[in-house]
Amino acid sequence: MTSPVSVTHDVAELLSNPDVEAVYCAVPHHLHEEMYTAVIRAGKHLLGEKPFGIDRAANEAILACIEEHPGVFVRCSS
């Protein structure tokens, strides 16, 4: 059995799709905080790239979001 395939350019549509369980998020560093927290808040598991945020403030925001959503599996790829 194959899983359904869908294509979108809309992040909100992707994150609201109940068939999407996990996201590999490869975006420029300055977008890490915005995108990683959106994925986590949507309840999707996240594999992100290093650094986890462009600066310390962004990193702390991402870590706080992770703490608020303990059911989401988050890992950093390097």
PDB file with one MODEL, atoms N, CA, C and O in Angstrom:
MODEL        1
ATOM      1  N   MET A   1       0.852  -1.170   0.000  1.00  0.00           N
ATOM      2  CA  MET A   1       0.000   0.000   0.000  1.00  0.00           C
ATOM      3  C   MET A   1       0.900   1.236   0.000  1.00  0.00           C
ATOM      4  O   MET A   1       1.870   1.301   0.754  1.00  0.00           O
ATOM      5  N   THR A   2       0.582   2.195  -0.830  1.00  0.00           N
ATOM      6  CA  THR A   2       1.338   3.435  -0.858  1.00  0.00           C
ATOM      7  C   THR A   2       0.552   4.524  -0.142  1.00  0.00           C
ATOM      8  O   THR A   2      -0.678   4.496  -0.092  1.00  0.00           O
ATOM      9  N   SER A   3       1.276   5.471   0.402  1.00  0.00           N
ATOM     10  CA  SER A   3       0.603   6.568   1.079  1.00  0.00           C
ATOM     11  C   SER A   3       0.194   7.626   0.061  1.00  0.00           C
ATOM     12  O   SER A   3       0.789   7.719  -1.013  1.00  0.00           O
ATOM     13  N   PRO A   4      -0.823   8.426   0.396  1.00  0.00           N
ATOM     14  CA  PRO A   4      -1.274   9.448  -0.542  1.00  0.00           C
ATOM     15  C   PRO A   4      -0.194  10.513  -0.738  1.00  0.00           C
ATOM     16  O   PRO A   4       0.587  10.798   0.170  1.00  0.00           O
ATOM     17  N   VAL A   5      -0.165  11.078  -1.908  1.00  0.00           N
ATOM     18  CA  VAL A   5       0.795  12.125  -2.228  1.00  0.00           C
ATOM     19  C   VAL A   5       0.029  13.421  -2.439  1.00  0.00           C
ATOM     20  O   VAL A   5      -1.008  13.446  -3.102  1.00  0.00           O
ATOM     21  N   SER A   6       0.552  14.489  -1.866  1.00  0.00           N
ATOM     22  CA  SER A   6      -0.041  15.795  -2.108  1.00  0.00           C
ATOM     23  C   SER A   6       1.078  16.806  -2.255  1.00  0.00           C
ATOM     24  O   SER A   6       2.179  16.620  -1.736  1.00  0.00           O
ATOM     25  N   VAL A   7       0.784  17.862  -2.961  1.00  0.00           N
ATOM     26  CA  VAL A   7       1.757  18.921  -3.195  1.00  0.00           C
ATOM     27  C   VAL A   7       1.104  20.242  -2.818  1.00  0.00           C
ATOM     28  O   VAL A   7      -0.046  20.504  -3.171  1.00  0.00           O
ATOM     29  N   THR A   8       1.853  21.071  -2.096  1.00  0.00           N
ATOM     30  CA  THR A   8       1.358  22.395  -1.751  1.00  0.00           C
ATOM     31  C   THR A   8       2.533  23.347  -1.588  1.00  0.00           C
ATOM     32  O   THR A   8       3.650  22.935  -1.278  1.00  0.00           O
ATOM     33  N   HIS A   9       2.263  24.607  -1.800  1.00  0.00           N
ATOM     34  CA  HIS A   9       3.243  25.663  -1.550  1.00  0.00           C
ATOM     35  C   HIS A   9       2.827  26.469  -0.325  1.00  0.00           C
ATOM     36  O   HIS A   9       3.430  27.496  -0.015  1.00  0.00           O
ATOM     37  N   ASP A  10       1.794  25.999   0.367  1.00  0.00           N
ATOM     38  CA  ASP A  10       1.215  26.699   1.505  1.00  0.00           C
ATOM     39  C   ASP A  10       1.575  25.965   2.797  1.00  0.00           C
ATOM     40  O   ASP A  10       1.098  24.856   3.036  1.00  0.00           O
ATOM     41  N   VAL A  11       2.401  26.572   3.616  1.00  0.00           N
ATOM     42  CA  VAL A  11       2.842  25.943   4.863  1.00  0.00           C
ATOM     43  C   VAL A  11       1.661  25.643   5.773  1.00  0.00           C
ATOM     44  O   VAL A  11       1.606  24.573   6.378  1.00  0.00           O
ATOM     45  N   ALA A  12       0.720  26.565   5.878  1.00  0.00           N
ATOM     46  CA  ALA A  12      -0.451  26.350   6.729  1.00  0.00           C
ATOM     47  C   ALA A  12      -1.250  25.128   6.272  1.00  0.00           C
ATOM     48  O   ALA A  12      -1.734  24.352   7.095  1.00  0.00           O
ATOM     49  N   GLU A  13      -1.380  24.968   4.969  1.00  0.00           N
ATOM     50  CA  GLU A  13      -2.082  23.798   4.431  1.00  0.00           C
ATOM     51  C   GLU A  13      -1.337  22.513   4.778  1.00  0.00           C
ATOM     52  O   GLU A  13      -1.947  21.522   5.179  1.00  0.00           O
ATOM     53  N   LEU A  14      -0.036  22.539   4.625  1.00  0.00           N
ATOM     54  CA  LEU A  14       0.785  21.377   4.969  1.00  0.00           C
ATOM     55  C   LEU A  14       0.617  21.008   6.441  1.00  0.00           C
ATOM     56  O   LEU A  14       0.398  19.844   6.778  1.00  0.00           O
ATOM     57  N   LEU A  15       0.720  22.006   7.312  1.00  0.00           N
ATOM     58  CA  LEU A  15       0.677  21.736   8.747  1.00  0.00           C
ATOM     59  C   LEU A  15      -0.719  21.375   9.244  1.00  0.00           C
ATOM     60  O   LEU A  15      -0.853  20.771  10.309  1.00  0.00           O
ATOM     61  N   SER A  16      -1.745  21.727   8.506  1.00  0.00           N
ATOM     62  CA  SER A  16      -3.106  21.356   8.908  1.00  0.00           C
ATOM     63  C   SER A  16      -3.535  20.007   8.344  1.00  0.00           C
ATOM     64  O   SER A  16      -4.615  19.516   8.672  1.00  0.00           O
ATOM     65  N   ASN A  17      -2.709  19.411   7.507  1.00  0.00           N
ATOM     66  CA  ASN A  17      -3.030  18.124   6.890  1.00  0.00           C
ATOM     67  C   ASN A  17      -2.856  17.004   7.916  1.00  0.00           C
ATOM     68  O   ASN A  17      -1.741  16.774   8.384  1.00  0.00           O
ATOM     69  N   PRO A  18      -3.938  16.302   8.278  1.00  0.00           N
ATOM     70  CA  PRO A  18      -3.838  15.236   9.278  1.00  0.00           C
ATOM     71  C   PRO A  18      -3.012  14.035   8.813  1.00  0.00           C
ATOM     72  O   PRO A  18      -2.588  13.225   9.637  1.00  0.00           O
ATOM     73  N   ASP A  19      -2.780  13.909   7.509  1.00  0.00           N
ATOM     74  CA  ASP A  19      -1.957  12.813   6.997  1.00  0.00           C
ATOM     75  C   ASP A  19      -0.467  13.058   7.197  1.00  0.00           C
ATOM     76  O   ASP A  19       0.334  12.127   7.110  1.00  0.00           O
ATOM     77  N   VAL A  20      -0.095  14.296   7.464  1.00  0.00           N
ATOM     78  CA  VAL A  20       1.310  14.644   7.694  1.00  0.00           C
ATOM     79  C   VAL A  20       1.607  14.461   9.173  1.00  0.00           C
ATOM     80  O   VAL A  20       1.022  15.134  10.022  1.00  0.00           O
ATOM     81  N   GLU A  21       2.520  13.544   9.474  1.00  0.00           N
ATOM     82  CA  GLU A  21       2.879  13.276  10.864  1.00  0.00           C
ATOM     83  C   GLU A  21       4.192  13.926  11.257  1.00  0.00           C
ATOM     84  O   GLU A  21       4.394  14.272  12.421  1.00  0.00           O
ATOM     85  N   ALA A  22       5.087  14.093  10.289  1.00  0.00           N
ATOM     86  CA  ALA A  22       6.415  14.615  10.579  1.00  0.00           C
ATOM     87  C   ALA A  22       6.879  15.506   9.430  1.00  0.00           C
ATOM     88  O   ALA A  22       6.469  15.343   8.281  1.00  0.00           O
ATOM     89  N   VAL A  23       7.752  16.455   9.783  1.00  0.00           N
ATOM     90  CA  VAL A  23       8.259  17.403   8.794  1.00  0.00           C
ATOM     91  C   VAL A  23       9.778  17.476   8.919  1.00  0.00           C
ATOM     92  O   VAL A  23      10.316  17.654  10.012  1.00  0.00           O
ATOM     93  N   TYR A  24      10.454  17.338   7.789  1.00  0.00           N
ATOM     94  CA  TYR A  24      11.878  17.651   7.722  1.00  0.00           C
ATOM     95  C   TYR A  24      11.930  19.078   7.203  1.00  0.00           C
ATOM     96  O   TYR A  24      11.559  19.349   6.061  1.00  0.00           O
ATOM     97  N   CYS A  25      12.388  19.976   8.044  1.00  0.00           N
ATOM     98  CA  CYS A  25      12.325  21.398   7.737  1.00  0.00           C
ATOM     99  C   CYS A  25      13.711  21.914   7.393  1.00  0.00           C
ATOM    100  O   CYS A  25      14.549  22.084   8.279  1.00  0.00           O
ATOM    101  N   ALA A  26      13.959  22.164   6.119  1.00  0.00           N
ATOM    102  CA  ALA A  26      15.241  22.671   5.639  1.00  0.00           C
ATOM    103  C   ALA A  26      15.017  24.054   5.054  1.00  0.00           C
ATOM    104  O   ALA A  26      14.695  24.199   3.874  1.00  0.00           O
ATOM    105  N   VAL A  27      15.190  25.063   5.888  1.00  0.00           N
ATOM    106  CA  VAL A  27      14.989  26.455   5.484  1.00  0.00           C
ATOM    107  C   VAL A  27      16.213  27.269   5.903  1.00  0.00           C
ATOM    108  O   VAL A  27      17.004  26.808   6.726  1.00  0.00           O
ATOM    109  N   PRO A  28      16.378  28.464   5.355  1.00  0.00           N
ATOM    110  CA  PRO A  28      17.490  29.307   5.788  1.00  0.00           C
ATOM    111  C   PRO A  28      17.445  29.563   7.302  1.00  0.00           C
ATOM    112  O   PRO A  28      16.371  29.579   7.905  1.00  0.00           O
ATOM    113  N   HIS A  29      18.597  29.758   7.891  1.00  0.00           N
ATOM    114  CA  HIS A  29      18.725  29.888   9.350  1.00  0.00           C
ATOM    115  C   HIS A  29      17.814  30.955   9.948  1.00  0.00           C
ATOM    116  O   HIS A  29      17.274  30.766  11.038  1.00  0.00           O
ATOM    117  N   HIS A  30      17.640  32.066   9.251  1.00  0.00           N
ATOM    118  CA  HIS A  30      16.822  33.141   9.822  1.00  0.00           C
ATOM    119  C   HIS A  30      15.331  32.768   9.894  1.00  0.00           C
ATOM    120  O   HIS A  30      14.550  33.487  10.517  1.00  0.00           O
ATOM    121  N   LEU A  31      14.938  31.677   9.275  1.00  0.00           N
ATOM    122  CA  LEU A  31      13.549  31.219   9.330  1.00  0.00           C
ATOM    123  C   LEU A  31      13.326  30.080  10.333  1.00  0.00           C
ATOM    124  O   LEU A  31      12.192  29.640  10.525  1.00  0.00           O
ATOM    125  N   HIS A  32      14.386  29.607  10.963  1.00  0.00           N
ATOM    126  CA  HIS A  32      14.253  28.466  11.867  1.00  0.00           C
ATOM    127  C   HIS A  32      13.221  28.706  12.961  1.00  0.00           C
ATOM    128  O   HIS A  32      12.332  27.878  13.160  1.00  0.00           O
ATOM    129  N   GLU A  33      13.324  29.816  13.666  1.00  0.00           N
ATOM    130  CA  GLU A  33      12.382  30.056  14.768  1.00  0.00           C
ATOM    131  C   GLU A  33      10.939  30.028  14.276  1.00  0.00           C
ATOM    132  O   GLU A  33      10.103  29.326  14.845  1.00  0.00           O
ATOM    133  N   GLU A  34      10.647  30.776  13.237  1.00  0.00           N
ATOM    134  CA  GLU A  34       9.285  30.863  12.710  1.00  0.00           C
ATOM    135  C   GLU A  34       8.769  29.502  12.242  1.00  0.00           C
ATOM    136  O   GLU A  34       7.661  29.099  12.595  1.00  0.00           O
ATOM    137  N   MET A  35       9.567  28.807  11.457  1.00  0.00           N
ATOM    138  CA  MET A  35       9.112  27.550  10.865  1.00  0.00           C
ATOM    139  C   MET A  35       9.107  26.406  11.867  1.00  0.00           C
ATOM    140  O   MET A  35       8.152  25.631  11.911  1.00  0.00           O
ATOM    141  N   TYR A  36      10.159  26.286  12.674  1.00  0.00           N
ATOM    142  CA  TYR A  36      10.229  25.186  13.630  1.00  0.00           C
ATOM    143  C   TYR A  36       9.093  25.282  14.642  1.00  0.00           C
ATOM    144  O   TYR A  36       8.453  24.277  14.953  1.00  0.00           O
ATOM    145  N   THR A  37       8.839  26.488  15.159  1.00  0.00           N
ATOM    146  CA  THR A  37       7.763  26.624  16.141  1.00  0.00           C
ATOM    147  C   THR A  37       6.396  26.372  15.501  1.00  0.00           C
ATOM    148  O   THR A  37       5.502  25.834  16.155  1.00  0.00           O
ATOM    149  N   ALA A  38       6.223  26.750  14.242  1.00  0.00           N
ATOM    150  CA  ALA A  38       4.951  26.469  13.556  1.00  0.00           C
ATOM    151  C   ALA A  38       4.724  24.970  13.418  1.00  0.00           C
ATOM    152  O   ALA A  38       3.613  24.483  13.628  1.00  0.00           O
ATOM    153  N   VAL A  39       5.773  24.242  13.067  1.00  0.00           N
ATOM    154  CA  VAL A  39       5.670  22.789  12.924  1.00  0.00           C
ATOM    155  C   VAL A  39       5.330  22.158  14.278  1.00  0.00           C
ATOM    156  O   VAL A  39       4.440  21.312  14.367  1.00  0.00           O
ATOM    157  N   ILE A  40       6.030  22.565  15.311  1.00  0.00           N
ATOM    158  CA  ILE A  40       5.820  22.008  16.646  1.00  0.00           C
ATOM    159  C   ILE A  40       4.423  22.340  17.152  1.00  0.00           C
ATOM    160  O   ILE A  40       3.737  21.465  17.680  1.00  0.00           O
ATOM    161  N   ARG A  41       3.995  23.582  17.000  1.00  0.00           N
ATOM    162  CA  ARG A  41       2.653  23.983  17.460  1.00  0.00           C
ATOM    163  C   ARG A  41       1.549  23.235  16.716  1.00  0.00           C
ATOM    164  O   ARG A  41       0.457  23.035  17.248  1.00  0.00           O
ATOM    165  N   ALA A  42       1.838  22.827  15.492  1.00  0.00           N
ATOM    166  CA  ALA A  42       0.856  22.055  14.711  1.00  0.00           C
ATOM    167  C   ALA A  42       0.800  20.602  15.161  1.00  0.00           C
ATOM    168  O   ALA A  42      -0.028  19.826  14.684  1.00  0.00           O
ATOM    169  N   GLY A  43       1.700  20.233  16.096  1.00  0.00           N
ATOM    170  CA  GLY A  43       1.702  18.865  16.606  1.00  0.00           C
ATOM    171  C   GLY A  43       2.420  17.879  15.707  1.00  0.00           C
ATOM    172  O   GLY A  43       2.244  16.668  15.837  1.00  0.00           O
ATOM    173  N   LYS A  44       3.223  18.394  14.799  1.00  0.00           N
ATOM    174  CA  LYS A  44       3.975  17.521  13.884  1.00  0.00           C
ATOM    175  C   LYS A  44       5.358  17.264  14.465  1.00  0.00           C
ATOM    176  O   LYS A  44       5.954  18.154  15.072  1.00  0.00           O
ATOM    177  N   HIS A  45       5.865  16.063  14.286  1.00  0.00           N
ATOM    178  CA  HIS A  45       7.237  15.760  14.681  1.00  0.00           C
ATOM    179  C   HIS A  45       8.169  16.530  13.751  1.00  0.00           C
ATOM    180  O   HIS A  45       7.855  16.740  12.579  1.00  0.00           O
ATOM    181  N   LEU A  46       9.329  16.952  14.287  1.00  0.00           N
ATOM    182  CA  LEU A  46      10.217  17.832  13.529  1.00  0.00           C
ATOM    183  C   LEU A  46      11.640  17.306  13.493  1.00  0.00           C
ATOM    184  O   LEU A  46      12.221  16.958  14.521  1.00  0.00           O
ATOM    185  N   LEU A  47      12.188  17.257  12.289  1.00  0.00           N
ATOM    186  CA  LEU A  47      13.619  17.079  12.101  1.00  0.00           C
ATOM    187  C   LEU A  47      14.098  18.376  11.472  1.00  0.00           C
ATOM    188  O   LEU A  47      13.786  18.679  10.321  1.00  0.00           O
ATOM    189  N   GLY A  48      14.867  19.138  12.252  1.00  0.00           N
ATOM    190  CA  GLY A  48      15.363  20.427  11.790  1.00  0.00           C
ATOM    191  C   GLY A  48      16.862  20.377  11.600  1.00  0.00           C
ATOM    192  O   GLY A  48      17.522  19.407  11.973  1.00  0.00           O
ATOM    193  N   GLU A  49      17.381  21.425  11.021  1.00  0.00           N
ATOM    194  CA  GLU A  49      18.812  21.509  10.779  1.00  0.00           C
ATOM    195  C   GLU A  49      19.460  22.444  11.790  1.00  0.00           C
ATOM    196  O   GLU A  49      18.793  23.290  12.387  1.00  0.00           O
ATOM    197  N   LYS A  50      20.762  22.285  11.976  1.00  0.00           N
ATOM    198  CA  LYS A  50      21.469  23.184  12.873  1.00  0.00           C
ATOM    199  C   LYS A  50      21.814  24.456  12.138  1.00  0.00           C
ATOM    200  O   LYS A  50      21.959  24.426  10.916  1.00  0.00           O
ATOM    201  N   PRO A  51      21.947  25.545  12.809  1.00  0.00           N
ATOM    202  CA  PRO A  51      21.705  25.742  14.234  1.00  0.00           C
ATOM    203  C   PRO A  51      20.204  25.792  14.512  1.00  0.00           C
ATOM    204  O   PRO A  51      19.417  26.115  13.623  1.00  0.00           O
ATOM    205  N   PHE A  52      19.821  25.482  15.708  1.00  0.00           N
ATOM    206  CA  PHE A  52      18.414  25.545  16.090  1.00  0.00           C
ATOM    207  C   PHE A  52      18.093  26.995  16.446  1.00  0.00           C
ATOM    208  O   PHE A  52      17.930  27.337  17.618  1.00  0.00           O
ATOM    209  N   GLY A  53      18.005  27.841  15.420  1.00  0.00           N
ATOM    210  CA  GLY A  53      17.758  29.263  15.594  1.00  0.00           C
ATOM    211  C   GLY A  53      18.980  30.058  15.183  1.00  0.00           C
ATOM    212  O   GLY A  53      20.112  29.605  15.353  1.00  0.00           O
ATOM    213  N   ILE A  54      18.752  31.233  14.646  1.00  0.00           N
ATOM    214  CA  ILE A  54      19.834  32.066  14.141  1.00  0.00           C
ATOM    215  C   ILE A  54      20.662  32.672  15.265  1.00  0.00           C
ATOM    216  O   ILE A  54      21.835  32.994  15.077  1.00  0.00           O
ATOM    217  N   ASP A  55      20.040  32.830  16.448  1.00  0.00           N
ATOM    218  CA  ASP A  55      20.744  33.408  17.593  1.00  0.00           C
ATOM    219  C   ASP A  55      20.174  32.806  18.873  1.00  0.00           C
ATOM    220  O   ASP A  55      19.283  31.957  18.836  1.00  0.00           O
ATOM    221  N   ARG A  56      20.702  33.258  19.995  1.00  0.00           N
ATOM    222  CA  ARG A  56      20.287  32.676  21.278  1.00  0.00           C
ATOM    223  C   ARG A  56      18.800  32.886  21.554  1.00  0.00           C
ATOM    224  O   ARG A  56      18.128  31.979  22.046  1.00  0.00           O
ATOM    225  N   ALA A  57      18.283  34.070  21.242  1.00  0.00           N
ATOM    226  CA  ALA A  57      16.864  34.349  21.476  1.00  0.00           C
ATOM    227  C   ALA A  57      15.982  33.402  20.662  1.00  0.00           C
ATOM    228  O   ALA A  57      14.992  32.878  21.171  1.00  0.00           O
ATOM    229  N   ALA A  58      16.341  33.189  19.412  1.00  0.00           N
ATOM    230  CA  ALA A  58      15.568  32.271  18.566  1.00  0.00           C
ATOM    231  C   ALA A  58      15.659  30.849  19.101  1.00  0.00           C
ATOM    232  O   ALA A  58      14.662  30.128  19.131  1.00  0.00           O
ATOM    233  N   ASN A  59      16.849  30.449  19.523  1.00  0.00           N
ATOM    234  CA  ASN A  59      17.032  29.112  20.087  1.00  0.00           C
ATOM    235  C   ASN A  59      16.180  28.934  21.338  1.00  0.00           C
ATOM    236  O   ASN A  59      15.538  27.898  21.512  1.00  0.00           O
ATOM    237  N   GLU A  60      16.171  29.929  22.200  1.00  0.00           N
ATOM    238  CA  GLU A  60      15.372  29.840  23.427  1.00  0.00           C
ATOM    239  C   GLU A  60      13.884  29.769  23.120  1.00  0.00           C
ATOM    240  O   GLU A  60      13.147  29.066  23.812  1.00  0.00           O
ATOM    241  N   ALA A  61      13.429  30.484  22.096  1.00  0.00           N
ATOM    242  CA  ALA A  61      12.018  30.428  21.698  1.00  0.00           C
ATOM    243  C   ALA A  61      11.656  29.040  21.177  1.00  0.00           C
ATOM    244  O   ALA A  61      10.586  28.518  21.487  1.00  0.00           O
ATOM    245  N   ILE A  62      12.536  28.451  20.394  1.00  0.00           N
ATOM    246  CA  ILE A  62      12.295  27.101  19.874  1.00  0.00           C
ATOM    247  C   ILE A  62      12.263  26.097  21.023  1.00  0.00           C
ATOM    248  O   ILE A  62      11.377  25.244  21.081  1.00  0.00           O
ATOM    249  N   LEU A  63      13.226  26.196  21.936  1.00  0.00           N
ATOM    250  CA  LEU A  63      13.271  25.274  23.075  1.00  0.00           C
ATOM    251  C   LEU A  63      12.040  25.424  23.959  1.00  0.00           C
ATOM    252  O   LEU A  63      11.521  24.427  24.461  1.00  0.00           O
ATOM    253  N   ALA A  64      11.564  26.649  24.158  1.00  0.00           N
ATOM    254  CA  ALA A  64      10.352  26.870  24.961  1.00  0.00           C
ATOM    255  C   ALA A  64       9.148  26.225  24.288  1.00  0.00           C
ATOM    256  O   ALA A  64       8.300  25.641  24.963  1.00  0.00           O
ATOM    257  N   CYS A  65       9.067  26.325  22.965  1.00  0.00           N
ATOM    258  CA  CYS A  65       7.969  25.713  22.222  1.00  0.00           C
ATOM    259  C   CYS A  65       8.012  24.190  22.363  1.00  0.00           C
ATOM    260  O   CYS A  65       6.977  23.541  22.514  1.00  0.00           O
ATOM    261  N   ILE A  66       9.211  23.638  22.311  1.00  0.00           N
ATOM    262  CA  ILE A  66       9.370  22.190  22.493  1.00  0.00           C
ATOM    263  C   ILE A  66       8.866  21.785  23.878  1.00  0.00           C
ATOM    264  O   ILE A  66       8.164  20.783  24.018  1.00  0.00           O
ATOM    265  N   GLU A  67       9.225  22.564  24.897  1.00  0.00           N
ATOM    266  CA  GLU A  67       8.784  22.276  26.279  1.00  0.00           C
ATOM    267  C   GLU A  67       7.262  22.306  26.390  1.00  0.00           C
ATOM    268  O   GLU A  67       6.678  21.527  27.143  1.00  0.00           O
ATOM    269  N   GLU A  68       6.617  23.207  25.638  1.00  0.00           N
ATOM    270  CA  GLU A  68       5.165  23.348  25.684  1.00  0.00           C
ATOM    271  C   GLU A  68       4.435  22.216  24.954  1.00  0.00           C
ATOM    272  O   GLU A  68       3.228  22.049  25.124  1.00  0.00           O
ATOM    273  N   HIS A  69       5.155  21.447  24.153  1.00  0.00           N
ATOM    274  CA  HIS A  69       4.552  20.372  23.348  1.00  0.00           C
ATOM    275  C   HIS A  69       5.341  19.074  23.527  1.00  0.00           C
ATOM    276  O   HIS A  69       6.010  18.618  22.600  1.00  0.00           O
ATOM    277  N   PRO A  70       5.263  18.481  24.722  1.00  0.00           N
ATOM    278  CA  PRO A  70       6.090  17.301  25.022  1.00  0.00           C
ATOM    279  C   PRO A  70       5.766  16.070  24.190  1.00  0.00           C
ATOM    280  O   PRO A  70       6.572  15.140  24.146  1.00  0.00           O
ATOM    281  N   GLY A  71       4.625  16.031  23.535  1.00  0.00           N
ATOM    282  CA  GLY A  71       4.264  14.878  22.719  1.00  0.00           C
ATOM    283  C   GLY A  71       4.875  14.901  21.330  1.00  0.00           C
ATOM    284  O   GLY A  71       4.727  13.947  20.565  1.00  0.00           O
ATOM    285  N   VAL A  72       5.562  15.990  21.002  1.00  0.00           N
ATOM    286  CA  VAL A  72       6.168  16.134  19.680  1.00  0.00           C
ATOM    287  C   VAL A  72       7.637  15.728  19.759  1.00  0.00           C
ATOM    288  O   VAL A  72       8.374  16.198  20.626  1.00  0.00           O
ATOM    289  N   PHE A  73       8.048  14.866  18.863  1.00  0.00           N
ATOM    290  CA  PHE A  73       9.448  14.395  18.788  1.00  0.00           C
ATOM    291  C   PHE A  73      10.229  15.390  17.937  1.00  0.00           C
ATOM    292  O   PHE A  73       9.898  15.610  16.772  1.00  0.00           O
ATOM    293  N   VAL A  74      11.259  15.986  18.515  1.00  0.00           N
ATOM    294  CA  VAL A  74      12.055  16.998  17.819  1.00  0.00           C
ATOM    295  C   VAL A  74      13.521  16.601  17.869  1.00  0.00           C
ATOM    296  O   VAL A  74      14.058  16.274  18.928  1.00  0.00           O
ATOM    297  N   ARG A  75      14.154  16.635  16.714  1.00  0.00           N
ATOM    298  CA  ARG A  75      15.591  16.313  16.646  1.00  0.00           C
ATOM    299  C   ARG A  75      16.270  17.265  15.682  1.00  0.00           C
ATOM    300  O   ARG A  75      15.651  17.789  14.756  1.00  0.00           O
ATOM    301  N   CYS A  76      17.540  17.474  15.916  1.00  0.00           N
ATOM    302  CA  CYS A  76      18.368  18.346  15.087  1.00  0.00           C
ATOM    303  C   CYS A  76      19.309  17.487  14.246  1.00  0.00           C
ATOM    304  O   CYS A  76      20.018  16.628  14.768  1.00  0.00           O
ATOM    305  N   SER A  77      19.303  17.730  12.958  1.00  0.00           N
ATOM    306  CA  SER A  77      20.191  17.045  12.048  1.00  0.00           C
ATOM    307  C   SER A  77      21.414  17.921  11.817  1.00  0.00           C
ATOM    308  O   SER A  77      21.297  19.143  11.732  1.00  0.00           O
ATOM    309  N   SER A  78      22.568  17.310  11.716  1.00  0.00           N
ATOM    310  CA  SER A  78      23.753  18.137  11.454  1.00  0.00           C
ATOM    311  C   SER A  78      24.522  17.596  10.272  1.00  0.00           C
ATOM    312  O   SER A  78      25.552  18.156   9.896  1.00  0.00           O
TER     313      SER A  78
ENDMDL
END
